[in-house]
Amino acid sequence: MIDFENGSVFKLQLTDDPGFRDEVQPLLADGEEVALAFEGVRDFVVFTNKRVIAVNVQGITGRKKDYASLPFNKIQAYSVETDGLMDNDGELDLWFSGLGKVRFEFKENVDLPAIAKHIANCIL
């Protein structure tokens, strides 16, 4: 399991690589569609219309992967911190019932308000 107690997970940037969508396709429920995909150095996160799927690539070869499913219907609150004058990165904090806070850190040039809008459309 991904260590969400650590506070922040991943350092992400938007990707249009179809490989990430293909990777999670077998996990998707009926009617579930990938909306956004973000990649880190090895790990990646996919936002669908029903949940966030965080994938932690493990081991030297990267063949072992941990998939964490974070359903939108368990989100109690969220916050977005956009980049500032000296800080080009942004953060997304999600509070999940039974899990607590999960933080995703994004590299510069990620449209965090668009991510917040996607989450709002899915949970409100």
Chimera marker file (.cmm) of the C-alpha trace (Angstrom):
<marker_set name="trace">
<marker id="1" x="0.000" y="0.000" z="0.000" r="1" g="1" b="0" radius="0.5"/>
<marker id="2" x="1.182" y="3.490" z="-0.757" r="1" g="1" b="0" radius="0.5"/>
<marker id="3" x="2.255" y="5.310" z="2.393" r="1" g="1" b="0" radius="0.5"/>
<marker id="4" x="-0.284" y="8.135" z="2.491" r="1" g="1" b="0" radius="0.5"/>
<marker id="5" x="0.742" y="8.886" z="6.094" r="1" g="1" b="0" radius="0.5"/>
<marker id="6" x="3.875" y="10.429" z="4.606" r="1" g="1" b="0" radius="0.5"/>
<marker id="7" x="1.813" y="13.488" z="3.699" r="1" g="1" b="0" radius="0.5"/>
<marker id="8" x="2.865" y="14.000" z="0.123" r="1" g="1" b="0" radius="0.5"/>
<marker id="9" x="2.907" y="11.488" z="-2.640" r="1" g="1" b="0" radius="0.5"/>
<marker id="10" x="4.482" y="11.895" z="-6.045" r="1" g="1" b="0" radius="0.5"/>
<marker id="11" x="5.713" y="14.978" z="-7.918" r="1" g="1" b="0" radius="0.5"/>
<marker id="12" x="3.428" y="14.976" z="-10.917" r="1" g="1" b="0" radius="0.5"/>
<marker id="13" x="3.145" y="16.515" z="-14.346" r="1" g="1" b="0" radius="0.5"/>
<marker id="14" x="0.341" y="16.176" z="-16.874" r="1" g="1" b="0" radius="0.5"/>
<marker id="15" x="0.846" y="13.518" z="-19.513" r="1" g="1" b="0" radius="0.5"/>
<marker id="16" x="-1.010" y="12.486" z="-22.640" r="1" g="1" b="0" radius="0.5"/>
<marker id="17" x="0.843" y="9.169" z="-22.856" r="1" g="1" b="0" radius="0.5"/>
<marker id="18" x="-1.860" y="6.580" z="-23.650" r="1" g="1" b="0" radius="0.5"/>
<marker id="19" x="0.182" y="3.918" z="-21.848" r="1" g="1" b="0" radius="0.5"/>
<marker id="20" x="-1.040" y="5.141" z="-18.464" r="1" g="1" b="0" radius="0.5"/>
<marker id="21" x="-4.656" y="4.904" z="-19.587" r="1" g="1" b="0" radius="0.5"/>
<marker id="22" x="-4.044" y="1.421" z="-20.963" r="1" g="1" b="0" radius="0.5"/>
<marker id="23" x="-2.380" y="0.381" z="-17.679" r="1" g="1" b="0" radius="0.5"/>
<marker id="24" x="-5.491" y="1.111" z="-15.594" r="1" g="1" b="0" radius="0.5"/>
<marker id="25" x="-8.098" y="0.104" z="-18.202" r="1" g="1" b="0" radius="0.5"/>
<marker id="26" x="-8.568" y="-3.428" z="-16.739" r="1" g="1" b="0" radius="0.5"/>
<marker id="27" x="-9.328" y="-1.842" z="-13.333" r="1" g="1" b="0" radius="0.5"/>
<marker id="28" x="-12.096" y="0.465" z="-14.515" r="1" g="1" b="0" radius="0.5"/>
<marker id="29" x="-15.733" y="-0.150" z="-13.616" r="1" g="1" b="0" radius="0.5"/>
<marker id="30" x="-18.533" y="-0.098" z="-16.167" r="1" g="1" b="0" radius="0.5"/>
<marker id="31" x="-19.075" y="3.493" z="-17.273" r="1" g="1" b="0" radius="0.5"/>
<marker id="32" x="-15.808" y="4.683" z="-15.735" r="1" g="1" b="0" radius="0.5"/>
<marker id="33" x="-13.579" y="6.787" z="-17.960" r="1" g="1" b="0" radius="0.5"/>
<marker id="34" x="-10.098" y="8.248" z="-17.565" r="1" g="1" b="0" radius="0.5"/>
<marker id="35" x="-10.211" y="12.043" z="-17.486" r="1" g="1" b="0" radius="0.5"/>
<marker id="36" x="-6.640" y="13.070" z="-16.573" r="1" g="1" b="0" radius="0.5"/>
<marker id="37" x="-3.298" y="11.325" z="-16.198" r="1" g="1" b="0" radius="0.5"/>
<marker id="38" x="-0.201" y="12.579" z="-14.394" r="1" g="1" b="0" radius="0.5"/>
<marker id="39" x="3.251" y="11.054" z="-14.232" r="1" g="1" b="0" radius="0.5"/>
<marker id="40" x="6.101" y="11.275" z="-11.779" r="1" g="1" b="0" radius="0.5"/>
<marker id="41" x="9.561" y="9.806" z="-12.163" r="1" g="1" b="0" radius="0.5"/>
<marker id="42" x="8.208" y="6.249" z="-12.086" r="1" g="1" b="0" radius="0.5"/>
<marker id="43" x="4.811" y="6.538" z="-10.438" r="1" g="1" b="0" radius="0.5"/>
<marker id="44" x="1.617" y="7.901" z="-11.946" r="1" g="1" b="0" radius="0.5"/>
<marker id="45" x="-1.871" y="9.016" z="-10.985" r="1" g="1" b="0" radius="0.5"/>
<marker id="46" x="-5.019" y="8.742" z="-13.063" r="1" g="1" b="0" radius="0.5"/>
<marker id="47" x="-8.195" y="10.713" z="-12.370" r="1" g="1" b="0" radius="0.5"/>
<marker id="48" x="-11.350" y="9.062" z="-13.668" r="1" g="1" b="0" radius="0.5"/>
<marker id="49" x="-14.952" y="10.202" z="-13.392" r="1" g="1" b="0" radius="0.5"/>
<marker id="50" x="-15.322" y="8.019" z="-10.247" r="1" g="1" b="0" radius="0.5"/>
<marker id="51" x="-11.976" y="7.938" z="-8.426" r="1" g="1" b="0" radius="0.5"/>
<marker id="52" x="-8.270" y="8.586" z="-8.298" r="1" g="1" b="0" radius="0.5"/>
<marker id="53" x="-6.000" y="5.636" z="-9.057" r="1" g="1" b="0" radius="0.5"/>
<marker id="54" x="-2.475" y="6.124" z="-7.702" r="1" g="1" b="0" radius="0.5"/>
<marker id="55" x="0.122" y="3.700" z="-9.018" r="1" g="1" b="0" radius="0.5"/>
<marker id="56" x="3.373" y="3.203" z="-7.131" r="1" g="1" b="0" radius="0.5"/>
<marker id="57" x="5.980" y="1.444" z="-9.294" r="1" g="1" b="0" radius="0.5"/>
<marker id="58" x="8.233" y="-0.687" z="-7.083" r="1" g="1" b="0" radius="0.5"/>
<marker id="59" x="11.473" y="-2.586" z="-7.357" r="1" g="1" b="0" radius="0.5"/>
<marker id="60" x="14.447" y="-2.210" z="-9.637" r="1" g="1" b="0" radius="0.5"/>
<marker id="61" x="12.682" y="-3.541" z="-12.713" r="1" g="1" b="0" radius="0.5"/>
<marker id="62" x="9.410" y="-1.718" z="-12.069" r="1" g="1" b="0" radius="0.5"/>
<marker id="63" x="7.386" y="-4.833" z="-12.771" r="1" g="1" b="0" radius="0.5"/>
<marker id="64" x="5.811" y="-4.776" z="-9.310" r="1" g="1" b="0" radius="0.5"/>
<marker id="65" x="3.137" y="-2.084" z="-8.933" r="1" g="1" b="0" radius="0.5"/>
<marker id="66" x="0.843" y="-1.002" z="-6.120" r="1" g="1" b="0" radius="0.5"/>
<marker id="67" x="-2.548" y="0.325" z="-7.236" r="1" g="1" b="0" radius="0.5"/>
<marker id="68" x="-4.444" y="2.473" z="-4.735" r="1" g="1" b="0" radius="0.5"/>
<marker id="69" x="-8.081" y="3.238" z="-5.524" r="1" g="1" b="0" radius="0.5"/>
<marker id="70" x="-9.358" y="6.436" z="-3.918" r="1" g="1" b="0" radius="0.5"/>
<marker id="71" x="-13.090" y="6.788" z="-4.668" r="1" g="1" b="0" radius="0.5"/>
<marker id="72" x="-14.519" y="10.270" z="-5.041" r="1" g="1" b="0" radius="0.5"/>
<marker id="73" x="-17.582" y="9.304" z="-2.978" r="1" g="1" b="0" radius="0.5"/>
<marker id="74" x="-15.300" y="8.985" z="0.087" r="1" g="1" b="0" radius="0.5"/>
<marker id="75" x="-13.884" y="12.519" z="-0.230" r="1" g="1" b="0" radius="0.5"/>
<marker id="76" x="-15.012" y="14.688" z="2.674" r="1" g="1" b="0" radius="0.5"/>
<marker id="77" x="-13.086" y="17.827" z="1.679" r="1" g="1" b="0" radius="0.5"/>
<marker id="78" x="-10.336" y="18.991" z="-0.634" r="1" g="1" b="0" radius="0.5"/>
<marker id="79" x="-8.037" y="21.957" z="-1.080" r="1" g="1" b="0" radius="0.5"/>
<marker id="80" x="-5.847" y="23.232" z="-3.875" r="1" g="1" b="0" radius="0.5"/>
<marker id="81" x="-2.746" y="25.324" z="-3.318" r="1" g="1" b="0" radius="0.5"/>
<marker id="82" x="-1.531" y="26.958" z="-6.496" r="1" g="1" b="0" radius="0.5"/>
<marker id="83" x="1.983" y="28.106" z="-7.170" r="1" g="1" b="0" radius="0.5"/>
<marker id="84" x="3.234" y="31.377" z="-5.751" r="1" g="1" b="0" radius="0.5"/>
<marker id="85" x="5.921" y="33.861" z="-6.610" r="1" g="1" b="0" radius="0.5"/>
<marker id="86" x="8.846" y="31.733" z="-5.423" r="1" g="1" b="0" radius="0.5"/>
<marker id="87" x="7.131" y="28.344" z="-5.589" r="1" g="1" b="0" radius="0.5"/>
<marker id="88" x="6.314" y="26.965" z="-9.036" r="1" g="1" b="0" radius="0.5"/>
<marker id="89" x="4.706" y="23.808" z="-7.699" r="1" g="1" b="0" radius="0.5"/>
<marker id="90" x="1.178" y="23.233" z="-6.466" r="1" g="1" b="0" radius="0.5"/>
<marker id="91" x="-0.539" y="20.804" z="-4.137" r="1" g="1" b="0" radius="0.5"/>
<marker id="92" x="-3.867" y="19.002" z="-4.017" r="1" g="1" b="0" radius="0.5"/>
<marker id="93" x="-5.039" y="17.756" z="-0.614" r="1" g="1" b="0" radius="0.5"/>
<marker id="94" x="-7.905" y="15.279" z="-0.434" r="1" g="1" b="0" radius="0.5"/>
<marker id="95" x="-9.472" y="14.148" z="2.856" r="1" g="1" b="0" radius="0.5"/>
<marker id="96" x="-10.962" y="10.665" z="2.616" r="1" g="1" b="0" radius="0.5"/>
<marker id="97" x="-13.322" y="9.061" z="5.090" r="1" g="1" b="0" radius="0.5"/>
<marker id="98" x="-11.433" y="6.298" z="6.897" r="1" g="1" b="0" radius="0.5"/>
<marker id="99" x="-8.078" y="7.181" z="5.344" r="1" g="1" b="0" radius="0.5"/>
<marker id="100" x="-7.320" y="10.771" z="6.204" r="1" g="1" b="0" radius="0.5"/>
<marker id="101" x="-5.439" y="13.283" z="4.088" r="1" g="1" b="0" radius="0.5"/>
<marker id="102" x="-3.742" y="12.405" z="0.838" r="1" g="1" b="0" radius="0.5"/>
<marker id="103" x="-1.516" y="15.016" z="-0.788" r="1" g="1" b="0" radius="0.5"/>
<marker id="104" x="-0.463" y="15.088" z="-4.416" r="1" g="1" b="0" radius="0.5"/>
<marker id="105" x="2.291" y="17.497" z="-5.391" r="1" g="1" b="0" radius="0.5"/>
<marker id="106" x="2.369" y="18.804" z="-8.936" r="1" g="1" b="0" radius="0.5"/>
<marker id="107" x="5.178" y="20.307" z="-10.938" r="1" g="1" b="0" radius="0.5"/>
<marker id="108" x="4.831" y="23.729" z="-12.485" r="1" g="1" b="0" radius="0.5"/>
<marker id="109" x="2.428" y="24.388" z="-15.334" r="1" g="1" b="0" radius="0.5"/>
<marker id="110" x="-0.292" y="22.043" z="-14.064" r="1" g="1" b="0" radius="0.5"/>
<marker id="111" x="-3.780" y="23.572" z="-14.197" r="1" g="1" b="0" radius="0.5"/>
<marker id="112" x="-4.808" y="22.941" z="-10.582" r="1" g="1" b="0" radius="0.5"/>
<marker id="113" x="-8.084" y="24.873" z="-10.847" r="1" g="1" b="0" radius="0.5"/>
<marker id="114" x="-9.080" y="22.500" z="-13.672" r="1" g="1" b="0" radius="0.5"/>
<marker id="115" x="-8.320" y="19.511" z="-11.426" r="1" g="1" b="0" radius="0.5"/>
<marker id="116" x="-10.375" y="21.070" z="-8.626" r="1" g="1" b="0" radius="0.5"/>
<marker id="117" x="-13.246" y="21.619" z="-11.072" r="1" g="1" b="0" radius="0.5"/>
<marker id="118" x="-13.065" y="17.970" z="-12.172" r="1" g="1" b="0" radius="0.5"/>
<marker id="119" x="-13.244" y="16.819" z="-8.547" r="1" g="1" b="0" radius="0.5"/>
<marker id="120" x="-16.133" y="19.195" z="-7.818" r="1" g="1" b="0" radius="0.5"/>
<marker id="121" x="-18.037" y="17.914" z="-10.847" r="1" g="1" b="0" radius="0.5"/>
<marker id="122" x="-17.572" y="14.351" z="-9.630" r="1" g="1" b="0" radius="0.5"/>
<marker id="123" x="-18.421" y="14.789" z="-5.945" r="1" g="1" b="0" radius="0.5"/>
<marker id="124" x="-20.950" y="17.626" z="-5.736" r="1" g="1" b="0" radius="0.5"/>
<link id1="1" id2="2" r="1" g="1" b="0" radius="0.2"/>
<link id1="2" id2="3" r="1" g="1" b="0" radius="0.2"/>
<link id1="3" id2="4" r="1" g="1" b="0" radius="0.2"/>
<link id1="4" id2="5" r="1" g="1" b="0" radius="0.2"/>
<link id1="5" id2="6" r="1" g="1" b="0" radius="0.2"/>
<link id1="6" id2="7" r="1" g="1" b="0" radius="0.2"/>
<link id1="7" id2="8" r="1" g="1" b="0" radius="0.2"/>
<link id1="8" id2="9" r="1" g="1" b="0" radius="0.2"/>
<link id1="9" id2="10" r="1" g="1" b="0" radius="0.2"/>
<link id1="10" id2="11" r="1" g="1" b="0" radius="0.2"/>
<link id1="11" id2="12" r="1" g="1" b="0" radius="0.2"/>
<link id1="12" id2="13" r="1" g="1" b="0" radius="0.2"/>
<link id1="13" id2="14" r="1" g="1" b="0" radius="0.2"/>
<link id1="14" id2="15" r="1" g="1" b="0" radius="0.2"/>
<link id1="15" id2="16" r="1" g="1" b="0" radius="0.2"/>
<link id1="16" id2="17" r="1" g="1" b="0" radius="0.2"/>
<link id1="17" id2="18" r="1" g="1" b="0" radius="0.2"/>
<link id1="18" id2="19" r="1" g="1" b="0" radius="0.2"/>
<link id1="19" id2="20" r="1" g="1" b="0" radius="0.2"/>
<link id1="20" id2="21" r="1" g="1" b="0" radius="0.2"/>
<link id1="21" id2="22" r="1" g="1" b="0" radius="0.2"/>
<link id1="22" id2="23" r="1" g="1" b="0" radius="0.2"/>
<link id1="23" id2="24" r="1" g="1" b="0" radius="0.2"/>
<link id1="24" id2="25" r="1" g="1" b="0" radius="0.2"/>
<link id1="25" id2="26" r="1" g="1" b="0" radius="0.2"/>
<link id1="26" id2="27" r="1" g="1" b="0" radius="0.2"/>
<link id1="27" id2="28" r="1" g="1" b="0" radius="0.2"/>
<link id1="28" id2="29" r="1" g="1" b="0" radius="0.2"/>
<link id1="29" id2="30" r="1" g="1" b="0" radius="0.2"/>
<link id1="30" id2="31" r="1" g="1" b="0" radius="0.2"/>
<link id1="31" id2="32" r="1" g="1" b="0" radius="0.2"/>
<link id1="32" id2="33" r="1" g="1" b="0" radius="0.2"/>
<link id1="33" id2="34" r="1" g="1" b="0" radius="0.2"/>
<link id1="34" id2="35" r="1" g="1" b="0" radius="0.2"/>
<link id1="35" id2="36" r="1" g="1" b="0" radius="0.2"/>
<link id1="36" id2="37" r="1" g="1" b="0" radius="0.2"/>
<link id1="37" id2="38" r="1" g="1" b="0" radius="0.2"/>
<link id1="38" id2="39" r="1" g="1" b="0" radius="0.2"/>
<link id1="39" id2="40" r="1" g="1" b="0" radius="0.2"/>
<link id1="40" id2="41" r="1" g="1" b="0" radius="0.2"/>
<link id1="41" id2="42" r="1" g="1" b="0" radius="0.2"/>
<link id1="42" id2="43" r="1" g="1" b="0" radius="0.2"/>
<link id1="43" id2="44" r="1" g="1" b="0" radius="0.2"/>
<link id1="44" id2="45" r="1" g="1" b="0" radius="0.2"/>
<link id1="45" id2="46" r="1" g="1" b="0" radius="0.2"/>
<link id1="46" id2="47" r="1" g="1" b="0" radius="0.2"/>
<link id1="47" id2="48" r="1" g="1" b="0" radius="0.2"/>
<link id1="48" id2="49" r="1" g="1" b="0" radius="0.2"/>
<link id1="49" id2="50" r="1" g="1" b="0" radius="0.2"/>
<link id1="50" id2="51" r="1" g="1" b="0" radius="0.2"/>
<link id1="51" id2="52" r="1" g="1" b="0" radius="0.2"/>
<link id1="52" id2="53" r="1" g="1" b="0" radius="0.2"/>
<link id1="53" id2="54" r="1" g="1" b="0" radius="0.2"/>
<link id1="54" id2="55" r="1" g="1" b="0" radius="0.2"/>
<link id1="55" id2="56" r="1" g="1" b="0" radius="0.2"/>
<link id1="56" id2="57" r="1" g="1" b="0" radius="0.2"/>
<link id1="57" id2="58" r="1" g="1" b="0" radius="0.2"/>
<link id1="58" id2="59" r="1" g="1" b="0" radius="0.2"/>
<link id1="59" id2="60" r="1" g="1" b="0" radius="0.2"/>
<link id1="60" id2="61" r="1" g="1" b="0" radius="0.2"/>
<link id1="61" id2="62" r="1" g="1" b="0" radius="0.2"/>
<link id1="62" id2="63" r="1" g="1" b="0" radius="0.2"/>
<link id1="63" id2="64" r="1" g="1" b="0" radius="0.2"/>
<link id1="64" id2="65" r="1" g="1" b="0" radius="0.2"/>
<link id1="65" id2="66" r="1" g="1" b="0" radius="0.2"/>
<link id1="66" id2="67" r="1" g="1" b="0" radius="0.2"/>
<link id1="67" id2="68" r="1" g="1" b="0" radius="0.2"/>
<link id1="68" id2="69" r="1" g="1" b="0" radius="0.2"/>
<link id1="69" id2="70" r="1" g="1" b="0" radius="0.2"/>
<link id1="70" id2="71" r="1" g="1" b="0" radius="0.2"/>
<link id1="71" id2="72" r="1" g="1" b="0" radius="0.2"/>
<link id1="72" id2="73" r="1" g="1" b="0" radius="0.2"/>
<link id1="73" id2="74" r="1" g="1" b="0" radius="0.2"/>
<link id1="74" id2="75" r="1" g="1" b="0" radius="0.2"/>
<link id1="75" id2="76" r="1" g="1" b="0" radius="0.2"/>
<link id1="76" id2="77" r="1" g="1" b="0" radius="0.2"/>
<link id1="77" id2="78" r="1" g="1" b="0" radius="0.2"/>
<link id1="78" id2="79" r="1" g="1" b="0" radius="0.2"/>
<link id1="79" id2="80" r="1" g="1" b="0" radius="0.2"/>
<link id1="80" id2="81" r="1" g="1" b="0" radius="0.2"/>
<link id1="81" id2="82" r="1" g="1" b="0" radius="0.2"/>
<link id1="82" id2="83" r="1" g="1" b="0" radius="0.2"/>
<link id1="83" id2="84" r="1" g="1" b="0" radius="0.2"/>
<link id1="84" id2="85" r="1" g="1" b="0" radius="0.2"/>
<link id1="85" id2="86" r="1" g="1" b="0" radius="0.2"/>
<link id1="86" id2="87" r="1" g="1" b="0" radius="0.2"/>
<link id1="87" id2="88" r="1" g="1" b="0" radius="0.2"/>
<link id1="88" id2="89" r="1" g="1" b="0" radius="0.2"/>
<link id1="89" id2="90" r="1" g="1" b="0" radius="0.2"/>
<link id1="90" id2="91" r="1" g="1" b="0" radius="0.2"/>
<link id1="91" id2="92" r="1" g="1" b="0" radius="0.2"/>
<link id1="92" id2="93" r="1" g="1" b="0" radius="0.2"/>
<link id1="93" id2="94" r="1" g="1" b="0" radius="0.2"/>
<link id1="94" id2="95" r="1" g="1" b="0" radius="0.2"/>
<link id1="95" id2="96" r="1" g="1" b="0" radius="0.2"/>
<link id1="96" id2="97" r="1" g="1" b="0" radius="0.2"/>
<link id1="97" id2="98" r="1" g="1" b="0" radius="0.2"/>
<link id1="98" id2="99" r="1" g="1" b="0" radius="0.2"/>
<link id1="99" id2="100" r="1" g="1" b="0" radius="0.2"/>
<link id1="100" id2="101" r="1" g="1" b="0" radius="0.2"/>
<link id1="101" id2="102" r="1" g="1" b="0" radius="0.2"/>
<link id1="102" id2="103" r="1" g="1" b="0" radius="0.2"/>
<link id1="103" id2="104" r="1" g="1" b="0" radius="0.2"/>
<link id1="104" id2="105" r="1" g="1" b="0" radius="0.2"/>
<link id1="105" id2="106" r="1" g="1" b="0" radius="0.2"/>
<link id1="106" id2="107" r="1" g="1" b="0" radius="0.2"/>
<link id1="107" id2="108" r="1" g="1" b="0" radius="0.2"/>
<link id1="108" id2="109" r="1" g="1" b="0" radius="0.2"/>
<link id1="109" id2="110" r="1" g="1" b="0" radius="0.2"/>
<link id1="110" id2="111" r="1" g="1" b="0" radius="0.2"/>
<link id1="111" id2="112" r="1" g="1" b="0" radius="0.2"/>
<link id1="112" id2="113" r="1" g="1" b="0" radius="0.2"/>
<link id1="113" id2="114" r="1" g="1" b="0" radius="0.2"/>
<link id1="114" id2="115" r="1" g="1" b="0" radius="0.2"/>
<link id1="115" id2="116" r="1" g="1" b="0" radius="0.2"/>
<link id1="116" id2="117" r="1" g="1" b="0" radius="0.2"/>
<link id1="117" id2="118" r="1" g="1" b="0" radius="0.2"/>
<link id1="118" id2="119" r="1" g="1" b="0" radius="0.2"/>
<link id1="119" id2="120" r="1" g="1" b="0" radius="0.2"/>
<link id1="120" id2="121" r="1" g="1" b="0" radius="0.2"/>
<link id1="121" id2="122" r="1" g="1" b="0" radius="0.2"/>
<link id1="122" id2="123" r="1" g="1" b="0" radius="0.2"/>
<link id1="123" id2="124" r="1" g="1" b="0" radius="0.2"/>
</marker_set>
